[in-house]
Amino acid sequence: MKEADPQNPTGKMPGPLMAHLADQAGSVEPPADAVADAVVLALHEDLTPDGDLSAALVPADAVADGVLASRADGVLAGSACATEAFAQVSDDIEVVWLRADGDRVGAGETVATVRGPLAPILTAERTALNFLCRLSGVATTTARWVEAAGVAAGADSVRIWDTRKTTPGLRALERAAVRAGGGWNHRTNLSHWIMLKDNHLTGTDIASAVASSRSLWPGRTVHVECETLDQVRESLEAGADALLLDNMTPTSIITCVAEVHAHGERHGSRPLVEASGGITVDRVADYAATGVDCISTSALTNGAPSLDLGLDLGPELDLNRDHQTGERA
């Protein structure tokens, strides 16, 4: 078999799948309704049943200026959620962002200013920071994976994909944070497209399962999990739109990618190729060099630590404060 060049893949990939990826380009903002809904639930969790008891002690006319500042290097995400948290508590709080989602921030750097009545600022503070720290952590972790994958020669076209292993109720927000970090989103949910894993093939075979999928859901992407070269060949003959190469070594993946590209040469089209399973950030460059289109990992969301950001408040904004330590210079 002629060995395919990973840098010059042959054959076009399925249109709907490519459109799904194209729609994500440059989009780092989460849906506004998802932001509002998530903040409503978070504030309800924090304020039920009797509201913010401590903030009730703050003088009603107290006004504060403050800054949201990063305590560590990272990538910003979640600004819409933080703004929404303050807005849902009080219309009188003004948040001005100096950095946008997807921007790199340094330790001690001010990312936004906050001004308004002190009591509602204190009430919204933790909810706003919870979203900001969590989502910035996802973006920062994703950026590390993207950078590590780029170490491989010619790996610029490899996309780092997330998975459905997200925090329940926060998927749309975490997916946006992945995009802010330079990553890409896998299927949205179980209704988006068909994913045939080993358990779905119980009592049937790949060809029959792909044919049934086409019959039940015409026009939907059909994605097949493959653990062997023979399963790759079966999936190619069945006309699958995407292949997930699960828990394979880079050497095995190179062989499978060559098979896919040879199929593309013969037929003028080929499936998208995804690698997943057992891949760490330290070894992602090895997998990026195999010629796959996407590398998916749950580490972007499931294992991302929060980025440390804080709100520094004062009756008057003191620009001489060291925002990394919280102390005055």
N, C-alpha and C positions, 0 to 999 in steps of 0.2 A: 504493500500500500504506500502511496506517495505521502510523505510526511507533510502535514499542513504547517504553514508559517503562522504562529499565534498573532503576529503583528499585521497579517493580511488575511483576515478571516474571509471565507468564501460563502456566498449565498445570503440572501436577504432574510431577516428575521420577521416573525409574524407582526402584522400591522397593529392590531389592538394592544399587544404587549409593548411595542415600541411607543405607541401613543401614551400609554400609561406612564412610561418613563419620561417622555418628552414633556408631559404636563407638569412634571415636578421641577423642571429646570428653572432655577432662580426663585422658586417659591419657598419662603421660609416662615410665612405667617400661618398660624393655625386657623381653622374656621371660626368666625366670630361667635357662632352659636355654641360651639364646643367650649370656647373660653368662658362665655357667660354661664353656661350650665355647670361647668366644673367649679367656678368661683362661688356660685350659689350654694352648692353642696358643701364646699369647704367652709364657708362662713357659717352656714347652718350648724355644721359640726362644732365650730368654735364658739358659737354664741347661744346655743340652746341650753337651758330654757330661759335664762334671765338676762341675757346680754352680757356686756363687758362690765363686770362689777368694779374692777379697779379703775377703769377709765371714767367711771361716774364721779370719782373723787377729784378729777382734774377740773380746774376752773373753766367755765364755759367759754370765756373770752380769750383763753390762752391760744396763741398762734405760734407755730413752729416752722422753722426752716430746717431742711436736712438734706443729706445726700445718700443715695444708694451707692455703695462702693464695694469693689471686689477685694477680697483678702488674699486671693491667689490668682495665678495666671490661668486663663481658660478662654472659653468661647461663650458669648452671651446668647441666651435663649429664654423665652418666657416673659418678655417685656409686656406683651399684651395682657397676660394673666395678672401681672403685678398691677398694671394700670387699672384693670377691671376690678381688682380687689379693693383698691382705694376708692374707686368711683362708686361701687355698690354700697360702701359704707357712708360716703359723703360726696355730694357734688361739688363741695367747696375745696376739695383737695386737688392741687395742681401738680401733675407729674410731668417733667420735661426730660426726655431721654437724650443723652449726649452720645450714646452708643446704640447701635441697632442689633437685632438678632443676627447672628452670624459673624459679628465683629469679634476680633480677638481683644481681650482685656488683660491688663497686667495687675499684679498685686498692688493695692493701694490706689487704683484708678477709680475715679468717680464715673459711674455709668448713667446716673440720673439725678435730678434734683427734685425734692418734694417740699411743697409748701401748703399750709392750710391749718385749720383748727387742730390743736394738739390731740384732743381726746379721740376723734375718729382716726387720726393717723396711727395712734397707738393700737386702736382696735384692729385695724387692717394690716398692721405691720407684719405679724407672723404669717398670716395667710399669703400675703404678697411675697414674702421671702421664701416660704416653702415652695411655691411654684417657681420662683426665679432660680433658687439654688438647685432644685431637682432638675429642671429642664436645661439649665446651663451645664449641669453635670453630664447630661446625656449628650449635649452638643460637644462638650469638651472631649468626652470619651470617643465619640464618633470621629472627631478631627484627628485624634491619635491614630485610629485605625486607617483613616484615609491617608495620612502622612506615611504610615508604615508600609502600606500597600504601594505607595508611590516610589519606594526605594528600589523596587524591581524595575529593570530596564524596560522601557516601553509600556509600563503598566498604567499609563494615563487613562486608558479607556475602561479600566476595570472599575466597576461600581461596587461600593460597600453597601450592602443591603441590610435592613433591619429584619425583624421577624414579628410574629404575633405575640411574642412573650413580652407584653407590655403591662403596665399597672392598670388593673381593671378600672374602667371609667376615664382613663387619661390617654387612651391610645392616640387620638387625633393630636393631642398636645405633644406627646413624646415623638410621634412621627415628624411633626414640624421641627422639633428640636434636632432630630437626626438630620434633616435637610439643612438646618442652620450650621451643623457641623461638617457639611460637605458630603453627607451620605445620601442614600436613596431609599425609598420605601418599597417594600415587597407588597403582596396583595393586601388590600385593606382589611378584609375579613373573610369569613367562610363563604359569603355570598358573592364575592368578587370574581373568583375563578376556581376551576377544579384543580385540586392537588391530590394526585394519586400516590399515597404512601403504601408501605408494605401491608398495613392492616386493611386498607381499602381493596387490596387485591386478593383477599381471602376468598377462595372458591372460584376465582376467575384468573385471567391472564391480562397482560398489558394491552394487547391488541383489542380484546373484547371490552376492556374497561374504557379505553380511549374511544372506541366506536360507540359505546353506550353514552359516554359523556357528550359526544357530538350530537347524538340523537336527542338527548334530553335538553341540552343547553347549546344549541347552535350559535356559533359566533363567540363563545366564551373561550378563554385561554385554557388549555389543558396542559398541566404541569405534572411530570412523572418523576418520582424519586427512583434513582438507580444506584445500586450498590456494586454492580459488576458491568464489565464490558458487554456481555451478552444482553443485559437489560437495556443498555444504551442502544444496541442494535435493534432490539425489539421495539423500543420507543420510536426510533427513527423510522422504521418500516410502518409503524402504526400512525405516524404523522403527528406526534406530540409537538406542542408549541414551545415547551421549555423542559429542560432536564435538570434535576437536582442531583448532583454527584455527591453522594452521602458517605462521609467517613472514608474517603479515598486518600491515598498518598499523592503527593505532587506527580510522581512518576506515572501512576495509574491514570491520573487526570489528563496528563499530556497525551496518553494513548487514546483516551476517550475523546478529547478535543480534536485530535487528528481524524478520528472516525466521523465526527460531526461535520468537520470541514470537507472531508471527502464526499459526504452525502450532499453537502451544499453545492459542490462542484457538479455533481451528477444531476441534481434536481433544481438548482437555481434558488433554493431556499433552505433554511436550516433552523433548528430551534435555538433559543437562548440557552446558554450553559451556565449553571450556577454551581458553585462549590460550597459545601457546608459540612459542619460536624467536626469537632475536635480541632478547629483552627484557632490559634491564639494570636494575639497582636504581635508577638515576637516572631511568628512564622508566617504571617500573612503575606509577606513579600514573596516567599517561595511559591505560594498558591497564586498570587497575582501574575507570576511569570509563566504560568501554565497555559495562558490563553483563554481562560474562562471569561465570561462577560460580567458576572457578578459573584461576589463572595458574601454570604449571609452569616450573621452571627447575632445571637441573643445578647451578647456582651454590651451592645450599644445601649440597651434599655434595661435588661435584667441585671447587669452587673455594674452599672455606672454609679460611681459615688457622686454625691452632691458637690457642686462648686460653692465654696464659702463666700457668700456676699452678706453685707450687713447694712443696716440703716443707722446713720449717725445723725442725731438730732440735737438741736440747741435752740434756745429762745431766739438767737441770731446765728446765722450760718457763719461758722469760723473756717475760712478756707485754709488756715494754717494747721488744721488738725491732720495728723497722720492717719489716713483712713485704713491703712493695713493693720495697725495696732489698736486704733480707736483712741490713741493718746494725742494730746496737743504737742505740736512740734516745739 
